[in-house]
Amino acid sequence: MSKKPSLEDGALPSISQMLHRAVQTAADLHAGIAGPGALTPRQHAILEAVAAEEGATQSQLVAVTGVDRSTLAELVARLADRGLLERSRSTTDARAKQVRLTEAGRERLEATRPAAAEVDQALLGRLPEDKRARFLKDLGRLIAATPVAPAADPAGKTSGKTKKKSKKSKKSGA
């Protein structure tokens, strides 16, 4: 079996793969600390986002959480089925749904915050103390530099409108 590439021998691992492995590590740690039947990190993030902005639309939650539109819609539906969230038509946009915590959702969020904080501390505890603040700042920079993707419908098509060519422009080849 060949030796694993390392930074010491000049082989730079894929940053994307390292970030993916870090996410897997965080998810495994979360599952171990939070226990069976606990909210997933994404579910917790959605409840936190709704708690911070009661009545946010699902589109606003996509922007805040970074969860893609179709996944967020599915997660919100599941959380609503569990009685943790409620959805209603927006009063300002008939196409949008506003999301609010139910009382059960508020209680569940409060109950899960200690485990989420413990996971965060356990992850940060793997880093030298003097590097933690910089790590968090750099993660924030990576996230802030990520462009917001155009909204997509469930079929994966972007919501941006495209102009149809007029008959005149079709004939001219324009």
Secondary structure, DSSP 8 states (H G I E B T S, - for coil): ------TTTT----HHHHHHHHHHHHHHHHHHHH-TT---HHHHHHHHHHHHSTTEEHHHHHHHH---HHHHHHHHHHHHHTTSEEEEE-SS-TT-EEEEE-HHHHHHHHHHHHHHHHHHHHHHTTS-GGGHHHHHHHHHHHHHTS-----B-TTS-B--------HHHHHHT-
